[in-house]
Amino acid sequence: MNYNLLFAAVIAIATALGTAGCTTTLSPGYPATSLGQATPVMTEYSQGLACLGELIDQTDKPRLTVYVDKIRDQTVPRRYENRRLSHGAQWWIHTAISKLGTNRIQSTTDNVKNTNRKSNHLVLSGAWTQDDLNVKRNGGGVNVQLGDIRFGIGSDRRFDVIAGDFVSVANGRVLYASAISLAIGRNNTEVLLRVEDSDDVFELDLSNTLNEGPQFAQRRITEAAVMIHLSRYFEINCRSCIEAGWANPQEFRKKLEEYKSLQSGGQVKAMQLALKKAGYDPGPVDGKWAERSSRALMRFQTDAGYPVNGRPSAVVYAMLSLRSIKSENPGRHLKQSNHD
């Protein structure tokens, strides 16, 4: 037995286990600060926010100004003092609002104390907290016995929970309060987003898709907060936008582009066919938008919690198509439970 080769193999495997998920690759011949390597920061919510923005554009509410208060980590346990969560949530909220892509909402860096009481405005504030969920042995391990020598390789994974509590205030009264948590595992890819509010609780299980640190978890949580609070203000059900961004982003983008690539008559026919597949009767699928098609679309918009206008659009077509796909292929990663 070649012990040198065995030791080398053990060290190589241990090194791979210890560095998985935290390696950065630089393109050869380019400095790390090259502008050619700079890309917009995108998360699954980036797409969901754009979806919500299109729905907000279909409402008749006046333009809204959003004031963002500082969101600090006030409750960090003493053992986490060196890991206090970033105060960047204030800026991440501004970024998330810009991703909505609608001119009906504008955010401002003005101090909340200087709020113009006569303007149509909303104040967003919140606080962070974090803690350990558990520590456990996860994955697999190898144990080898060679005479009196025993080798063991495995991995211990630490799971943390980061939570944000957010409050939106309109006209001096609390409009909405939400608790959003994200469980993240270091050197693992198990992610569970949980949104909890006064009405219900829902979770998105995204195991084996992400492996990121606490600051990206915070970014996801703040983007979720923007979706939930602004959709509540505009009286829009954002759950389907959240699911489109998290659970089925590729199909959602595909349907958006599919609709936009069609001519006017083709768009109407595609919308009629999507309504029919989703169980709504639009009348003849002939590419002519008549009152019957409009009524069918308004029934869908009412059921889905969207602005009710009976007008076809790319985002409504994509949602209709996803609903048909979901009914044909049940078992999505969305878990839902209502409080009594």
N, C-alpha and C positions, 0 to 999 in steps of 0.2 A: 504493500500500500504506500503510495507517495503522499506523505503527510504534508509536504510543502504545497502540493496542488490542492489538497483538501482545505488547508488553512486559507489559501488564496481564494478558493471558491466561497468559503464561509464569509470572508471579509467583503468580497464583491457583492454577495447577496445582502449582507447587513447594510452595506453602503447604499444599495439600491432601495432597500426598505426605508432607510432613514432619510433619504433625500427626495423620495417620490412626492410630486405635487408642489415642490418649491424651487424647481430649476428654471432659470431664465436663459433663453437662447438668443444671442445677438447675431444679426446678419453679418457675415464677414465683409470687411471693406467699408462698413458704415459706422460712424460714431454713434454712441448710445443716444445722443440728443438730436439726431438727424430728423428734420421735419418730415422727411419722407416716411418715417416710421410712426408718426403721430396719427392716431385714428380716434374718432369720437368714442367716448365711453358708452357702451350699449349694454343693457341688460334685457331680460325677457320683458320687463315692464316697459321698456322704450316703445315697443310695438303696441302694448296695451294702452299706453298713454295716448298714442296717436289715434287709436281706435276711439277712445273716450273723447278726444278733441273733436273728431268728426261728428260725434253724436251731440256734443255741446253746441256745435255750429248750427244744428237743426232745431235748437230751442228758440223761444222768443224772449228769453230773459235778457235784461240789460247787461252791459259790460260790467265786469267785476274786477276790483283791485284787491290783491291779496297781500297783506302785511305778514311778515314771518318773524316771529319772536325767536330769541336764542333758545336752542334745544341742547341742554347740557346733561352731562353724566353726573348727577347729584347723589346717586345711591350706591356707588361702587364700594364693595367690601374692602376692608383694610388690606387684605392679602392681594387685592388687585390694584393697589395704588399706582403701580407702574404700568398698568394696562388700561388706564382710564380711557373711555371711549371718546372718539373724536367729536369736536364741536362743529364739524363741517356740515351737519344736517341742515343748517340754515341755508347754506349755499346749494346743497343737493336738492332742496325743495325748489329753489329758483330754477335750477336746471330741469327738474321734472316738469315744472309748469311750462317751460319753453318747449319741451318735447310734446306737449299737447297739440301744438301747431295751430292754435285758434287765437284770433284777435279779440275774442270775447273776454279773455282773462289776461290781466297783466299783473305781474308781481312788482313790488317796490322794496328797496333797501331802506326806505325812510323808517325812522324809529316808530315803534308801535304807539308810543306816547303822543306822537304828532298825527295820529289818525284823524282824517277829515270826517267828522261825524255825519256830515251831510252827504258824503259820497256813498256809492254802493260798494261796500267792502266786506272783507272777511279777514279775521286774524287767526293764524295758525300758530300754536305753541305746543310744547311737549317736553318730555324728559326721557332719559335712557336709564336702563339698568341691565346688569348681566350677572350670570352665575354659572357654576358648573352644573351640568346635568348628571353625568356619571363618568366613570372611567372603566373601561372594559377591554378585554382582549378580543380583537375582532379580526376576521380574515382567516389566516391559517398559520401554521408553524411547522418546523422540521426538527426532529430530534434524532440524532445519530449516536449509537454506542459502538465505539471501537476499542475493545479491550477495557482499559481503565479510564479511557477518555470519552467524555460525553459532550456533544455539541447540541445546542438548542437555539433555534432562530424563530422569532415571532414578532409581533408588533402590538404595542399598547396604543389605543386611540383615546384621546380626550375630547369629550363633547361639551360644548358650551351653548348656552342659550342667551341670545341678545334680544331685548324687548324694548319697544318704544311705545309710550302712551302719548296720544295726540288729542288735542282739543281744538275745535274750531268755534270761533265766537263771531256772531253777526248781530249788529245792533245792541251790543252789550249783553247778549244772552248766549248761552252755550247751544250751539246748533247740533253738535255731534261730538262724541267721545269714542275713541277706539283704542284697543290694545293689540299690537302686532308683534309677534315674536318669530324668531328664526333660529332653528337649531342647526348648528354647524359642527362638523367633525374635522379635526386636524388630521391631515394625511388620509382623509377618507372623502367620499363623495356623497354622503347621505345628507339630504337637505329637506327640511320640512317647514314650510311656511304656514303659520297659523294666524288667522285674523279673527278677533273676538270683539263683539260689540253688543249693544243692548238687544239686538234682534236675534242674532244667531251666530253660529261659529262655522267657519269652513276652513279646510286645510288643503294644501297642494303638496303632494308627495313627489319630490323630484330626485329620488335616489339615483346615484350614479351619473349625475349630470354636472355637478359643480364641485369645486375644491378651492375655496377662497377664504381669505382672512376676514376679521371682524369689520373692517371699513367697508368692504363691498356688501357685507350683510347689512350694515347700516344704510348704505345707499339703496338697497332693495327695499328695506323697511320704509324709508322716507318716500320712495316712489309709490309704494303701496298706500301710504298715508295720503298722498296727493290725490290718487285715484279715488280713494274711499270718501274723503271729505268733500272734494269738489263734485263728485257725482251725487253725493247727498244734497249739496247745495242746489244743483241743477235738476234734482229729482230724476236721476237716471240710474238704472240698475247697471253697475259696472262689472258685475260678476262674469258676464260673458266676455267682456274685454280682457279681464284678468286671465280667464281660462284660455282665450285665444293667444295671449302673449306667452303664457307659461306652458300650457299643455300641448298646443298644436300650432306653434308659430309658423312652421314652414307651409302648412296647408292654408293657414290664414293669409299669408303673403301671396301664395299662389292664386287664391280666389280673388284677392284685391286686384292683382295684375291682370287676371283673366277678364274681369269685368271692365277695367279701364281700357283694355286693348280692343274692345268691341265698339262698333258704330252705335249710334243712338238706337236704332231699331233692334240691333242685336242685344243691347243692354236690357231693353224692355222685355224681350223674349226670354233672356237668361233669368231675369227677375221673376217672370211668370212661372218658368219651369222650377225655379228654386222654391217658390211659394207652394207649388203643387206637391213637390217632393216632401216638403215640411208639413203637409197636411192642411194647407190653406187653399181654398178654391179661388183662383184668380180669373176663372172663365177661360175662354179660348187662349191657347199659347200661340198667339199670332203676331207678336211684336207691336201690338197697338194697346197703349195704356188707357184703359177705360175705367169707368166708375167702379165696376166690379173688381178689377185688379187693385184699385186704390183701397177699397174697403177690405179686401183680403190682407193687404199690407198693413193697414191700420190695426187689424185684429192681431197680427203678429207683433207689431210694435207695442201694443197694449200688453200682450202676454209677456213680452220680453222686458218691459219696463223702459222702453226707449221713447224719445219724443214722438208723439203721434201726429204725423203729417201726411201719410199716404204717398210720400214722394220716394222714388227709387234712389239708391245711392250705393257706392261701392262697398262701404262698411256694412250696410244692412244686407246686401247680397252675400258678403262673406259670412256674416253671422247665420243667415238662413242656410247656406251651404254646409257650414260646420254643424248646425243642428241636425241636418239630414245625415251627415257622416256619423255623428255621434249616435243617432238612433239605429243606424245600420251596424255600428261597431261599439256596443256598450262596453263599460268597464274602464272609463277614463280614470285618471289619477285624482279626480276631484272628489273629496269626501265632504259630506254636508250633514249637519244635524241641527235641528231647531230647538231652541229653549221653549219650555212651556210658559 
